[in-house]
Amino acid sequence: MSTIYLLTSLVAVMIIGIFAHMLGRVVKIPSIVFLLIAGIILGPEVTGLIEPSRFGSGIELLVGFAVAIIVFEGGLDIDIRRLRKMQHSILNLVTIGVAITAVLTAVTAAILLAIPFNIALLFGAFVSATGPTVITPIIRQIRVNTKVASTLQAEAVLNDGVSVILAALVFEWIIASLTGIKVVNFLLIRILNGVFFGILSGIILIILLRKTPLLTKQYARLFTIAILLAAFVSAENIGTQSGVLAMALFGILIGSSDIPHKETIKHFKEDLSIILLSVIFILLSAFIDFDAIRAIGFKGILLAGLLLIIIRPVAVFVSTQMSDLKRGEKLFISAMGPRGVVPASMAVYFAIRLNALGFSSESTSLLGLIFITIIITVLATGVSARFIAKQTGVIPMEIIIVGGGGVGRALADRFIKRGENVVIIDTDEENCKKAIELGIRAIHGDAEEVAILKKAGIEHAKYLVATTDQDNTNLLVCQLAKTKFGFSEEKLVARVNEPENLRAFMDLGIRSISPITATALMLDSMVGHPDLFTMCEVSEEGDILEVEVSNKRVIGKAIKDISLPEDTLLVLVRREGKSLIAHGETQLSEGDLVTIIGKLGAVQEAANMLR
């Protein structure tokens, strides 16, 4: 292999890959689609500018290194402290869900394509992984609620490792006929090996970052790369194919820890991951054989379709049947089943080995089938994700709360129970830790800084609530939101600690409340009357929610003709700036802002019916 050819190819692929990522961001379709197209065009089937065969065994080394970095980078986005309530669901998705996907896919492929079951099972193992390379960009673009996003990301990172081990097991079964206790030994060695090196490498890096004096950002990045590669190589040497699981756990452990230079490590790995993803996916796409794809034909497309609309939903609903995920959330998770770089890299890796063992036709069919599946699932998911998210109600209000004290955390907890996305900003690190322990995303920093507000996602937020005990801070943050980010009056709410400052907030068009005045009002209202007020404002049982009417099924209908959930009541309709007391004959119009009062879960259900 010519060194000049190798370097020239890698540079060209890298540049084209970066443009593919930029194009994906502009048109809001996962960049992996454009990487696939670029790989096919550059490959031997079209222009022949890239010849994978000329890379020799070096491509296997490059693939292994890239997958390690990509999976680790995906793990960095997961904070295990925010997954406490979802651990059972995630564990089921990466065990039961992977098994169901692999077996059902294998049976379907064997029947539909008339291929040997062992080869079909190997294909099933490949496509049981969704992968962070496609899931993460979709989540970032759509910004679904935290529960759904965390579940999808954790599943994508962890099932990569599990599916790689499963594929290795099936491959060994094909060539060595593993049975009985040998199968158990194979699985245990690789799973325990991946867990051991993943946790060990995480502990070593955490200690180094915390205890090493005068550690610079540059050395933090270098330490991370060195330990990552050492852990991956060690895991692979002891148990082949266990390195991916080790990298997933390594990334999650670092992502869940409070360590110095965490952000610089994340940014560095993200940049490196983009480059490697570009190089690897374009190179892997160049392996596509048009003749093999034509031979598979429509049956391959049908198989990919069945994987998306039947097999994936069955795996998700079985795995999450005991979870607290709502039906719409399960439906959205079911629809998000794109296959990415890990299935592609596994297919190429094992196809090369199968070919060397005399399974040439099987290896060619596997490659064609896996790339058909990737193209169909990525395109279908990327194009439909936003529409499905809207239909299933997983895109919540995005709310930034400035101040993570008792008031801010209690407010965030109520919003999360509604299914909203909430971010707390606080200068007190302890308050941030308490919020994270409750499953609330928290950012340590000063909300008076534009960079911190952007980091919290203010450019996509619908509301900002300032709850600190400093009126000057609350006022300044609200002014920043208005002047820098175009927040209107109805999107800003502030706590005013000193009643005499209320007028200043109101004059600036900031909706505000004084705890002192509000407490007096609540106590007055509780003396001798409304239990409804007490239920909604004081206890954990009730809720009040304002929602915009957009569901065509209810527009034009009278309230009495809408089958709202029990324990809910529509009390107010805001239309064209006027407030109307709701009654049975009131007809709802598109754009009406309706106030719903009632029991906590029932209010959210009623809101979903109207929007």
C-alpha positions in Angstrom: 0.0 0.0 0.0 1.4 3.4 -1.0 1.9 5.7 1.9 1.1 8.7 -0.3 -2.1 7.1 -1.5 -3.2 6.3 2.1 -2.5 9.9 3.3 -4.1 11.5 0.2 -7.2 9.3 0.6 -7.5 10.1 4.3 -7.2 13.8 3.8 -9.7 13.8 1.0 -12.2 11.7 3.0 -11.7 14.0 6.1 -12.5 17.2 4.2 -15.5 15.7 2.4 -16.7 14.3 5.8 -16.6 17.7 7.4 -18.7 19.1 4.6 -21.1 16.2 5.0 -21.6 17.1 8.7 -22.1 20.8 7.8 -24.7 19.8 5.2 -26.5 17.5 7.7 -26.8 20.4 10.2 -28.2 22.8 7.6 -30.9 20.4 6.2 -31.4 18.8 9.7 -30.9 15.3 8.5 -28.3 13.0 10.2 -24.9 13.6 8.6 -24.5 9.8 8.3 -26.8 9.9 5.3 -24.4 12.2 3.4 -21.4 10.2 4.6 -23.0 7.1 3.1 -23.6 8.9 -0.2 -20.1 10.3 -0.3 -18.6 6.8 0.4 -20.6 5.2 -2.4 -19.6 7.9 -4.9 -15.9 7.7 -3.9 -15.9 3.9 -3.8 -15.0 1.4 -6.6 -18.7 1.1 -7.7 -18.8 4.7 -8.9 -15.7 6.8 -9.3 -13.1 4.4 -7.9 -11.2 7.2 -6.1 -11.2 5.2 -2.9 -10.1 1.5 -3.0 -10.7 -0.1 0.4 -8.7 -3.2 -0.6 -5.5 -1.0 -0.9 -5.7 -0.3 2.8 -5.1 -3.9 3.7 -5.3 -4.9 7.4 -4.8 -1.2 8.3 -8.5 -0.6 7.9 -9.4 -3.0 10.7 -7.0 -1.1 13.0 -8.5 2.2 11.9 -12.1 0.9 12.4 -11.3 -0.4 15.9 -9.7 2.9 17.0 -12.5 5.0 15.6 -15.3 2.9 17.2 -13.5 3.2 20.6 -13.4 7.0 20.4 -17.0 7.3 19.0 -18.5 5.1 21.7 -16.5 6.8 24.5 -17.7 10.2 23.2 -21.3 9.0 23.3 -20.9 7.8 26.9 -19.6 11.2 27.9 -23.1 12.7 27.3 -24.7 10.3 29.9 -24.9 11.2 33.6 -25.8 8.1 35.5 -27.1 10.2 38.3 -29.9 11.4 36.0 -30.8 7.8 35.1 -31.6 6.4 38.5 -35.4 6.2 37.8 -34.8 4.6 34.4 -32.1 2.1 35.1 -34.5 -0.8 34.9 -35.8 0.2 31.5 -32.3 0.8 30.1 -31.0 -2.5 31.4 -34.0 -4.3 29.8 -33.4 -2.4 26.5 -29.8 -3.5 26.3 -30.4 -7.1 27.3 -34.0 -8.2 26.6 -34.4 -5.7 23.8 -31.1 -6.7 22.1 -32.0 -10.4 22.3 -35.5 -9.9 20.9 -34.2 -7.7 18.0 -31.5 -10.2 17.1 -33.7 -13.3 17.2 -36.7 -11.8 15.4 -34.5 -10.2 12.8 -32.7 -13.5 12.2 -35.9 -15.4 11.8 -37.3 -12.8 9.5 -34.1 -12.7 7.4 -33.9 -16.5 7.2 -37.5 -16.8 6.0 -37.5 -13.8 3.7 -34.1 -14.2 2.1 -33.7 -18.0 2.4 -30.2 -17.7 4.0 -28.7 -20.0 6.6 -30.0 -19.3 10.1 -26.5 -18.9 11.5 -25.7 -16.1 9.0 -29.1 -14.6 9.6 -28.4 -14.6 13.3 -25.1 -12.8 12.7 -27.0 -10.2 10.8 -29.5 -9.9 13.7 -26.6 -9.3 16.1 -25.3 -6.5 13.9 -28.6 -4.6 13.7 -29.5 -5.0 17.4 -27.4 -1.9 18.0 -28.8 1.6 17.4 -25.7 3.6 18.1 -25.0 7.1 19.4 -23.6 8.3 16.1 -27.2 8.7 14.7 -29.3 8.9 17.8 -27.3 11.8 19.4 -27.7 14.2 16.4 -31.4 13.5 16.2 -31.9 14.2 19.9 -29.9 17.4 19.7 -31.9 18.6 16.7 -35.4 17.8 18.1 -34.8 18.4 21.8 -37.2 15.8 23.2 -38.0 15.6 26.9 -35.1 14.6 29.2 -36.5 11.2 30.1 -36.8 10.1 26.5 -33.5 11.6 25.4 -31.6 10.0 28.3 -33.2 6.6 27.7 -32.3 6.7 24.0 -28.8 7.9 24.5 -28.0 5.4 27.2 -29.5 2.5 25.2 -27.5 3.6 22.1 -24.2 3.7 23.9 -24.6 0.5 25.9 -26.2 -1.7 23.2 -23.2 -1.0 20.9 -21.0 -3.0 23.3 -23.6 -5.7 23.9 -24.3 -6.2 20.2 -20.5 -6.4 19.4 -20.1 -9.2 22.0 -23.2 -11.0 20.7 -21.9 -10.8 17.1 -18.6 -12.2 18.3 -20.4 -15.0 20.0 -22.4 -15.9 16.9 -19.3 -15.7 14.7 -17.4 -18.1 17.0 -20.5 -20.4 16.9 -20.4 -20.4 13.1 -16.7 -21.3 12.8 -16.1 -23.3 16.0 -19.6 -24.6 16.9 -19.7 -23.3 20.4 -22.2 -25.1 22.6 -23.3 -25.4 26.3 -20.8 -24.2 28.9 -18.5 -22.7 26.2 -21.2 -20.2 25.3 -21.6 -19.1 28.9 -17.8 -18.8 29.4 -17.5 -16.8 26.2 -20.2 -14.3 27.3 -19.0 -14.0 30.9 -15.3 -13.4 30.0 -16.1 -10.6 27.5 -18.8 -8.9 29.6 -16.8 -9.0 32.8 -13.7 -8.0 30.9 -15.4 -5.0 29.4 -16.9 -4.0 32.7 -13.5 -4.4 34.5 -11.5 -2.3 32.1 -14.2 0.3 31.6 -14.5 1.0 35.3 -10.8 0.7 36.0 -9.9 3.1 33.3 -12.5 5.6 34.5 -11.2 5.4 38.1 -7.6 5.9 37.0 -8.5 9.0 34.9 -10.7 10.5 37.6 -7.8 10.1 40.2 -5.3 11.6 37.7 -7.5 14.6 36.9 -8.3 15.3 40.5 -4.9 14.6 42.1 -2.3 15.6 39.6 -1.0 19.1 40.5 -0.7 21.8 37.8 -2.6 19.7 35.3 -3.3 21.8 32.1 -6.2 21.3 29.7 -3.8 19.9 27.1 -2.4 17.3 29.5 -6.0 16.4 30.6 -6.8 15.6 26.9 -3.6 13.6 26.4 -4.1 11.6 29.6 -7.7 10.8 28.4 -6.5 9.6 25.0 -3.7 7.5 26.5 -5.9 5.8 29.1 -8.7 5.3 26.6 -6.4 3.5 24.1 -4.7 1.5 26.8 -8.0 0.3 28.2 -9.4 -0.6 24.7 -6.2 -2.6 23.8 -6.1 -4.4 27.1 -9.7 -5.4 26.9 -9.3 -6.6 23.3 -6.2 -8.6 24.2 -7.9 -10.5 26.9 -11.4 -10.9 25.4 -11.8 -10.0 21.7 -14.7 -7.7 21.0 -15.1 -6.6 24.6 -13.3 -3.2 24.1 -16.4 -1.5 22.8 -18.3 -2.3 26.1 -15.3 -1.1 28.1 -15.3 2.2 26.2 -19.1 2.7 26.7 -18.7 2.2 30.5 -15.5 4.4 30.6 -17.4 7.2 28.9 -20.4 6.9 31.2 -18.2 6.9 34.3 -16.4 10.1 33.2 -19.6 11.7 32.1 -21.2 11.0 35.5 -18.2 12.4 37.6 -17.4 15.9 38.7 -13.8 16.3 37.5 -11.6 19.2 36.4 -11.4 19.9 32.6 -14.5 17.8 31.9 -15.8 20.3 29.3 -12.5 20.5 27.4 -12.3 16.7 27.3 -15.9 16.6 25.9 -15.2 19.2 23.2 -11.9 17.6 22.2 -13.6 14.1 21.9 -16.5 15.6 20.0 -14.2 17.1 17.4 -12.1 13.9 17.2 -15.3 11.8 16.9 -16.6 13.9 14.0 -13.3 13.4 12.1 -13.1 9.7 12.8 -16.8 9.2 12.0 -16.3 10.9 8.6 -13.3 8.8 7.7 -14.6 5.5 8.9 -18.1 5.8 7.4 -16.9 6.9 4.0 -14.4 4.1 3.9 -16.9 1.5 5.0 -19.5 2.8 2.5 -16.9 2.2 -0.2 -17.2 -1.6 0.5 -20.8 -1.5 -0.9 -21.2 -3.9 -3.8 -24.1 -2.9 -6.1 -24.4 -6.4 -7.5 -25.0 -7.8 -4.0 -27.6 -5.1 -3.3 -29.3 -5.8 -6.6 -29.3 -9.5 -5.7 -31.0 -8.9 -2.4 -33.4 -6.4 -4.0 -36.8 -5.5 -2.6 -36.7 -8.2 0.0 -33.8 -6.4 1.7 -35.8 -3.1 1.8 -38.8 -5.0 3.2 -36.6 -6.6 5.9 -35.4 -3.1 6.9 -39.0 -1.9 7.0 -40.1 -4.8 9.2 -37.2 -4.1 11.5 -38.4 -0.5 11.9 -42.2 -0.9 12.2 -42.6 -4.3 13.9 -39.4 -5.7 15.4 -38.1 -2.5 17.1 -41.5 -1.6 18.6 -42.0 -5.2 20.0 -38.5 -5.1 21.6 -39.1 -1.6 23.1 -42.6 -2.3 24.5 -41.6 -5.7 26.0 -38.5 -4.1 27.6 -40.4 -1.1 29.0 -43.7 -2.7 30.0 -43.0 -2.1 33.7 -41.5 1.3 33.3 -43.0 4.7 34.0 -42.6 5.8 30.4 -45.9 7.0 28.9 -47.4 5.5 25.8 -46.3 8.4 23.6 -42.7 8.2 24.9 -42.6 4.4 24.2 -43.9 5.0 20.7 -41.2 7.6 20.0 -38.5 5.4 21.4 -39.8 2.6 19.2 -39.6 4.8 16.1 -36.0 5.8 16.8 -34.1 2.7 15.5 -31.5 3.9 13.1 -28.4 1.8 12.6 -25.0 3.5 12.5 -21.3 3.1 12.3 -20.9 0.2 14.8 -23.1 -2.2 12.8 -21.4 -1.1 9.6 -17.9 -1.6 11.0 -18.8 -4.9 12.5 -20.2 -6.1 9.2 -17.0 -5.1 7.4 -14.8 -6.7 10.1 -16.6 -10.0 10.2 -17.2 -10.1 6.5 -13.5 -9.9 5.9 -13.0 -12.8 8.3 -15.8 -14.8 6.8 -14.4 -14.3 3.4 -11.0 -15.6 4.5 -12.6 -18.7 5.9 -14.3 -19.5 2.6 -17.7 -17.9 3.2 -17.4 -15.4 0.3 -21.0 -15.4 -0.9 -22.3 -15.1 2.7 -19.9 -12.2 3.5 -21.0 -10.3 0.3 -24.7 -10.8 1.1 -24.1 -9.6 4.7 -22.4 -6.4 3.6 -25.2 -5.6 1.1 -27.9 -6.4 3.6 -26.4 -4.3 6.4 -25.9 -1.2 4.2 -29.4 -1.5 2.9 -30.6 -1.6 6.5 -28.5 1.4 7.5 -29.6 3.5 4.5 -33.3 2.7 5.0 -33.4 3.1 8.8 -31.3 6.3 8.9 -33.3 8.0 6.1 -36.6 7.0 7.5 -35.7 8.0 11.0 -34.0 11.3 10.1 -36.8 12.5 7.9 -39.7 11.4 10.2 -38.2 12.1 13.7 -39.6 15.6 14.2 -43.1 14.7 12.9 -43.2 11.6 15.2 -42.0 13.6 18.1 -44.8 16.2 17.7 -47.4 13.4 17.2 -46.3 11.5 20.3 -46.0 14.6 22.5 -42.4 14.2 23.5 -41.3 17.7 22.7 -41.9 19.6 25.9 -41.7 23.2 27.0 -38.1 24.0 27.6 -37.7 25.9 30.8 -34.6 27.5 32.3 -34.6 28.1 36.0 -32.0 30.5 37.4 -31.4 29.6 41.0 -31.1 26.0 42.3 -32.1 26.6 45.9 -35.2 25.1 47.5 -37.6 27.1 45.4 -35.9 26.4 42.1 -35.6 22.7 42.8 -39.2 22.3 43.9 -40.3 24.2 40.8 -38.1 22.1 38.6 -39.5 18.9 40.1 -43.1 20.0 39.3 -42.1 20.8 35.7 -40.4 17.4 35.3 -43.5 15.6 36.6 -45.4 17.3 33.7 -42.8 15.9 31.3 -41.0 19.3 30.6 -37.4 19.8 29.9 -35.8 21.8 32.7 -32.3 23.2 33.2 -31.2 24.9 36.4 -28.3 27.4 36.5 -26.7 28.2 39.8 -23.4 29.6 41.0 -23.4 27.3 44.0 -21.9 23.9 43.1 -23.7 22.2 46.0 -27.1 23.3 44.7 -26.2 21.9 41.3 -25.3 18.5 42.9 -28.6 18.4 44.8 -30.5 19.1 41.5 -28.6 16.4 39.6 -29.4 13.9 42.4 -33.1 14.6 41.8 -32.6 13.9 38.1 -32.6 17.6 37.1 -30.1 18.9 34.6 -28.0 21.6 36.3 -25.2 23.9 35.0 -22.7 25.4 37.4 -22.1 29.0 36.5 -23.3 32.6 36.6 -26.6 33.2 34.6 -25.6 36.8 34.2 -23.0 35.6 31.6 -24.4 35.2 28.0 -22.2 32.1 27.5 -23.7 30.3 30.4 -27.3 31.1 29.3 -26.4 29.7 25.8 -25.0 26.6 27.3 -28.3 26.1 29.2 -30.1 26.3 25.8 -31.7 29.7 26.1 -31.8 30.0 22.3 -34.4 27.2 22.3 -36.1 27.8 25.6 -39.7 28.9 25.9 -39.6 30.2 29.4 -37.0 31.6 31.8 -37.8 31.7 35.6 -35.5 33.6 37.9 -35.8 32.2 41.5 -32.6 33.4 43.3 -32.8 35.3 46.6 -31.1 38.3 44.9 -33.5 40.7 43.2 -30.6 42.4 41.3 -29.6 39.0 39.8 -33.2 38.1 38.9 -33.8 41.5 37.2 -30.5 41.5 35.2 -31.0 37.9 34.0 -34.6 38.7 32.8 -33.3 41.9 31.0 -30.6 39.8 29.3 -33.2 37.3 28.1 -35.3 40.2 26.7 -32.6 42.2 25.0 -30.1 39.5 23.9 -32.5 36.6 23.1 -35.8 38.3 22.3 -37.9 36.9 25.1 -41.3 38.4 25.3 -43.1 39.4 28.5 -45.1 36.2 28.8 -41.9 34.1 28.7 -40.3 35.7 31.7 -41.2 35.0 35.4 -39.2 36.3 38.4 -39.2 35.9 42.1 -39.1 39.3 43.9 -37.7 39.0 47.4 -38.5 42.5 48.6 -42.1 43.6 47.9 -41.0 47.2 47.3 -39.1 46.0 44.2 -42.2 44.6 42.6 -43.0 47.8 40.7 -39.5 47.9 39.1 -40.0 44.4 37.7 -43.6 45.1 36.5 -42.5 48.4 34.8 -40.0 46.4 32.8 -42.7 43.9 31.7 -41.5 41.0 33.8 -44.2 38.9 35.4 -43.2 38.5 39.0 -44.3 37.3 42.4 -43.2 38.3 45.9 -43.0 35.3 48.3 -44.1 37.5 51.2 -47.2 38.8 49.4 -48.0 35.4 47.9 -47.7 33.7 51.3 -50.1 36.2 52.8 -52.6 35.7 49.9 -52.4 31.9 50.2 -52.9 31.9 54.0 -55.9 34.3 53.5 -57.4 32.0 50.9 -57.0 28.9 53.0 -58.9 30.4 56.0 -62.4 29.1 55.5 -62.4 28.4 51.8 -61.3 27.0 48.6 -60.1 23.4 48.9 -59.5 23.6 45.1 -56.9 26.4 45.7 -55.3 24.4 48.5 -55.1 21.3 46.3 -53.5 23.0 43.3 -51.2 25.4 45.0 -50.1 23.7 48.2 -50.3 19.9 47.9 -48.6 17.5 45.5 -52.0 16.3 44.2 -53.1 19.1 41.8 -51.8 21.1 38.9 -52.7 24.1 36.8 -51.5 24.2 33.2 -52.0 26.6 30.2 -51.9 25.1 26.8 -52.3 26.3 23.2 -55.1 24.6 21.2 -53.7 23.2 18.0 -55.3 19.7 17.7 -57.6 19.7 14.7 -59.8 17.2 16.3 -61.0 19.6 19.0 -60.9 22.9 17.0 -64.4 24.2 16.5 -65.9 21.8 19.1 -67.7 22.9 22.3 -66.0 22.0 25.5 -69.0 19.8 26.5 -68.4 17.6 23.4 -64.7 16.9 24.2 -64.2 13.8 26.3 -61.7 15.2 28.8 -60.1 13.0 31.5 -61.9 12.8 34.8 -60.6 15.2 37.6 -59.9 18.0 35.1 -61.7 21.2 34.3 -61.2 23.9 31.7 -61.6 27.2 33.6 -60.3 29.9 31.3 -59.8 30.6 27.6 -57.6 33.4 26.4 -58.4 34.5 22.8 -57.0 37.6 21.0 -55.9 39.1 24.3 -59.3 38.6 26.0 -60.0 36.2 28.8 -63.2 34.2 28.7 -64.7 32.1 31.5 -65.0 28.6 30.1 -68.4 26.8 30.1 -69.8 23.8 28.2 -70.9 25.8 25.2 -67.6 27.5 24.7 -66.2 26.5 21.3 -62.4 26.2 21.0 -60.5 27.9 18.2 -57.0 27.3 16.9 -54.5 29.3 18.9 -56.7 29.6 22.1 -54.7 29.5 25.3 -56.7 27.3 27.6 -56.2 27.0 31.4 -56.7 23.5 32.8 -57.0 22.7 36.5 -57.2 19.3 38.2 -55.2 16.2 39.3 -51.6 16.2 38.3 -51.5 13.4 35.8 -55.0 14.1 34.4 -54.1 17.7 33.6 -51.2 16.6 31.5 -53.4 14.1 29.7 -56.0 16.8 28.9 -53.2 19.1 27.7 -52.0 16.4 25.2 -55.5 16.1 23.8 -55.7 19.8 23.0 -52.2 20.5 21.5 
